[in-house]
Amino acid sequence: MSQDFILGDETLWNPSNGAARLFLRQVELFEAELGLPSGIGPMECDEARIDPALFGTFVHALLTRHRRTSHTSHTIILTLSEGFTATALALAERAGIELDWAELAAMPRGARSDVQISVGTGMSTPAEPDAWAAALREKAAYVSRHMAR
């Protein structure tokens, strides 16, 4: 059995029921964390419809949060969120959502939060913008190659 994530008349992703259920639960978690709707509708009759405008805003906010977290080098938060972030990015790319990678890769402005302090050396070094974007896009490409349509 599988479920479809649909944009217009196109199926962007057709994961197994378990993968779809896990992804949708993570969507709910990140909607709460970001304070934004994802644009992914409820699963009804094995289909979830995607609103591209809302999903684009959600993915941009998700990537901004991920970049801010990589800037603070918080290993645990990055590890917990990286798979979802890469999957959401792969889905956004399949949906044709344009992202401003120069803006996303820029050093985050504002106060730092959730900063991880290394036991041996104090604060850890943030990921370089180009390295951050390249690593995330590579992971999303890997995920996309394994997404059933």
Residue pairs with C-beta under 8 A, 6 or more apart in sequence:
1 16
1 17
1 46
2 14
2 15
2 16
2 17
2 20
2 46
2 148
3 14
3 15
3 16
3 17
3 20
3 43
3 46
3 47
3 48
4 11
4 13
4 14
4 46
4 47
4 48
5 11
5 12
5 13
5 14
5 15
5 20
5 40
5 47
5 48
5 50
5 91
6 12
6 47
6 48
6 49
6 50
7 49
7 50
7 52
7 95
11 149
12 50
12 91
12 94
12 95
12 149
13 91
13 94
13 147
13 148
13 149
14 147
14 148
14 149
15 23
15 147
15 148
20 43
20 48
23 84
23 87
24 40
24 43
24 48
26 84
27 38
27 40
30 38
30 58
30 62
30 81
30 84
30 88
31 37
31 38
31 58
33 65
34 58
34 61
34 62
34 65
36 57
36 58
36 61
37 54
37 58
38 54
38 55
38 58
39 50
39 51
39 52
39 53
39 54
39 55
39 56
39 57
39 58
40 48
40 49
40 50
40 51
40 55
41 48
41 49
41 50
41 51
42 48
50 91
50 95
52 95
52 96
52 97
55 91
55 92
55 95
55 97
56 92
56 95
56 97
56 98
56 99
58 88
59 88
59 89
59 92
59 97
59 99
60 99
60 100
60 104
62 85
62 88
63 85
63 89
63 99
63 104
63 136
64 104
64 108
65 81
66 78
66 81
66 82
66 85
66 136
67 104
67 105
67 108
67 129
67 132
68 108
68 112
69 77
69 78
69 81
69 114
70 78
70 126
70 127
70 132
71 107
71 108
71 112
71 126
71 127
72 112
72 113
72 114
72 115
72 116
72 126
73 115
73 116
73 123
73 124
73 125
73 126
73 127
74 114
74 115
74 116
75 116
75 124
76 116
77 114
77 116
82 136
82 139
83 143
85 136
86 136
86 139
86 140
86 142
86 143
87 140
87 143
89 136
89 137
89 140
89 143
90 140
90 141
90 143
90 144
90 147
91 147
92 99
93 140
93 144
94 144
94 147
101 133
101 137
104 133
105 129
105 130
105 132
105 133
106 129
107 126
107 129
115 123
116 123
116 124
117 123
117 124
118 124
127 135
